[in-house]
Amino acid sequence: MVQERLAPTQADIEGAEALVLYRDLVLGRTFEDMCAQMYYRGKMFGFVHLYNGQEAVSTGVIKQLRPDDYVTSTYRDHVHALSTGVSARSIMAELFGKATGCSKGRGGSMHLFSAEKNFLGGYAFVAEGIPVATGAAFSGKYRGTDQVSACFFGDGATNNGQFFECLNMAALWNLPILYVVENNLWSIGMHHPRASSVVDIYRKADAFGLPGVKVDGMDVLAVRAVAREAIARARAGEGPTLIECTTYRFRGHSLADPDELRDPAEKEFWRKQDPIPRLAEFIREQGFATIDELKAIDRQIREEVEDAVQFAEDSPEPPLDELYRFQFAEDE
Ligand SMILES: Cc1ncc(C[n+]2csc(CCOP(=O)(O)OP(=O)(O)O)c2C)c(N)n1
């Protein structure tokens, strides 16, 4: 049942779709670089975890979903939210703690949410999104829809009990869900092989009798190919898939992490696999776009992200007399 898929079987993609993927990758990267600038200027509060380097996973999976499918994330959630179509404006405003933010300024970086886009959240606790996505998959099946859930989490989360309980349930009930592991080799400063008794995460699928696939998570076309198959299976009622995407984060664990633990040679190795130039090269080779056309997309996205910052700056704080609104705690 388990298999390694390190190269796309074939690049069966039209130019227009390849450009959608390129745009999404660049949006994720540009947004995160801007977040770093704004964080160090004191515009954001609390922990902020950036996704640089891992963009091909979010883009490769989410761009294959339907708008009514569900997505859950972790605390590293900005780019998943962007890929589902949550606007850069409403995410940046959320990070600035403004009332126009996608969680009304109450959540911040780790708690993005959009009911409109079926983006069921960033979660601060490791593995916390796994039961939520499993519940969403159950809900779709129970209501008789063919909606699919995609659940993103790190390698560290696969050693957490919720991972085992939920994969067992999803296999047992044949739920329409993709469990997408972003294996970036590190859980803060813990190297994955030191923390997991089974290093190949996709092999953990065998314990539940469900398909497990390992894919090059720095290659958006390879991720896309694997995601398409898993989504088609889920939609056809054939159940869950565990997808291990090998990837790397180009920055520290959070913006508070000086990133001094990881070997510079390791960082350099992964930098060379950057998914954005890889897709750009493919697009040029296929004649889908020229370098100048790709640069024009880069500029448009830069403007979109700058506009998001301006929007966040200009937006009001949540009013003080609404401090307790949108909270579930009962009044005394
Ligand atoms: C239940 C729980 N335990 C511990 C933490 C502290 N913590 C925050 S991030 C993290 C590492 C998780 O690593 P991984 O799942 O690989 O995701 P990555 O950060 O690499 O994306 C830990 C242990 C937490 N947030 N939640």
The ligand as a Tripos MOL2 file, in Angstrom:
@<TRIPOS>MOLECULE
LIG
   26    27     1     0     0
SMALL
NO_CHARGES

@<TRIPOS>ATOM
      1 C1          0.6860   19.6850   22.1330 C.3       1 LIG1
      2 C2          1.8630   20.5990   21.9870 C.ar      1 LIG1
      3 N1          3.0500   20.2400   22.4720 N.ar      1 LIG1
      4 C3          4.1340   21.0420   22.3270 C.ar      1 LIG1
      5 C4          4.0090   22.2580   21.6960 C.ar      1 LIG1
      6 C5          5.2340   23.1410   21.4870 C.3       1 LIG1
      7 N2          5.6040   23.1130   20.0640 N.ar      1 LIG1
      8 C6          5.2450   24.1010   19.2380 C.ar      1 LIG1
      9 S1          5.7490   23.8080   17.6790 S.2       1 LIG1
     10 C7          6.4670   22.3520   18.0910 C.ar      1 LIG1
     11 C8          7.1730   21.5130   17.0520 C.3       1 LIG1
     12 C9          6.2660   20.8490   16.0890 C.3       1 LIG1
     13 O1          6.9910   20.4040   14.9820 O.3       1 LIG1
     14 P1          6.3000   19.8400   13.6880 P.3       1 LIG1
     15 O2          5.0240   19.1600   14.0220 O.co2     1 LIG1
     16 O3          7.3120   19.0290   12.9540 O.co2     1 LIG1
     17 O4          5.9080   21.1320   12.8310 O.3       1 LIG1
     18 P2          6.8290   22.2940   12.2210 P.3       1 LIG1
     19 O5          6.9380   23.3510   13.2930 O.co2     1 LIG1
     20 O6          8.1270   21.7050   11.8430 O.co2     1 LIG1
     21 O7          6.0480   22.8180   11.0670 O.co2     1 LIG1
     22 C10         6.3150   22.0910   19.4450 C.ar      1 LIG1
     23 C11         6.8260   20.9020   20.1360 C.3       1 LIG1
     24 C12         2.7350   22.6190   21.2120 C.ar      1 LIG1
     25 N3          2.5330   23.7550   20.5530 N.pl3     1 LIG1
     26 N4          1.6870   21.7690   21.3410 N.ar      1 LIG1
@<TRIPOS>BOND
     1     1     2 1
     2     2     3 ar
     3     2    26 ar
     4     3     4 ar
     5     4     5 ar
     6     5     6 1
     7     5    24 ar
     8     6     7 1
     9     7     8 ar
    10     7    22 ar
    11     8     9 ar
    12     9    10 ar
    13    10    11 1
    14    10    22 ar
    15    11    12 1
    16    12    13 1
    17    13    14 1
    18    14    15 2
    19    14    16 1
    20    14    17 1
    21    17    18 1
    22    18    19 2
    23    18    20 1
    24    18    21 1
    25    22    23 1
    26    24    25 1
    27    24    26 ar
@<TRIPOS>SUBSTRUCTURE
     1 LIG1         1 GROUP 0 **** ****
